[in-house]
C-alpha cells in the first residue's frame, strides 16, 4: 500500500510528465528563410533541427573531409549568414530564425 506522501509524489511526477508542448517540444514558428528549408508550419524545436539535418543530408551539404562542417547552399546561407558553419554553431543561427 502506498502512503499518502508517496501518492502525492506520484501525482506531482505525473503532472510534470504531461506538460508536453514546453521546452524543446514547444511549437515554434520558423522565419520565412528557415521555412524554405523546414516548411512554414509551426513545429517543435526538436523537429526543426531534425528537418534541417534531413535537408543537409539529402542535399549532400556536409564537408566530406570534415563531417562536422556544413557547407551552406543558397537557402541555408539565408539562415546562417555565411558559407559554412560547424554543427555546433548551427543551433545558434537556427534559434534566431524561430519564434515561440
LUMPASE-267286 format. One record per residue (C-alpha): x, y, z. Coordinates in steps of 0.1 Angstrom, whole numbers. Layout:
  east north    up
     X     Y     Z
...
// end
This chain:
  east north    up
     0     0     0
    13    34    -9
    13    61    17
    -3    95    12
    31   111     8
    41    86   -19
     7    91   -37
    12   129   -37
    47   125   -51
    34   102   -79
     7   127   -87
    32   155   -89
    55   135  -112
    26   126  -135
    17   163  -139
    53   171  -148
    53   144  -175
    21   157  -191
    33   192  -197
    40   184  -234
    45   215  -255
    71   231  -233
   109   235  -237
   123   217  -267
    88   203  -275
    71   237  -276
    59   246  -311
    78   274  -328
    72   294  -359
   101   293  -385
   110   325  -402
   104   327  -440
   142   320  -446
   141   289  -424
   107   280  -437
   123   275  -471
   142   245  -456
   117   231  -430
    83   243  -441
    62   272  -428
    41   253  -403
    47   255  -365
    69   227  -354
    86   216  -321
   121   229  -319
   134   193  -320
   116   187  -352
   130   218  -368
   165   206  -360
   157   171  -375
   143   186  -407
   174   208  -411
   196   177  -408
   174   159  -433
   179   188  -457
   216   189  -451
   220   151  -457
   196   149  -487
   215   178  -504
   249   164  -495
   260   196  -477
   284   181  -452
   320   187  -459
   334   153  -470
   367   160  -453
   352   172  -420
   317   159  -414
   312   184  -386
   312   212  -411
   281   222  -430
   286   239  -464
   256   262  -469
   237   263  -501
   216   294  -511
   187   285  -487
   210   278  -457
   231   309  -464
   200   330  -456
   197   312  -423
   234   310  -413
   245   342  -428
   278   327  -441
   291   299  -464
   299   273  -438
   292   266  -401
   300   238  -377
   273   215  -365
   278   231  -330
   272   266  -343
   241   256  -363
   216   258  -334
   227   294  -326
   217   305  -361
   185   285  -362
   173   299  -329
   175   334  -343
   150   322  -370
   123   308  -348
    96   325  -327
    76   309  -299
// end
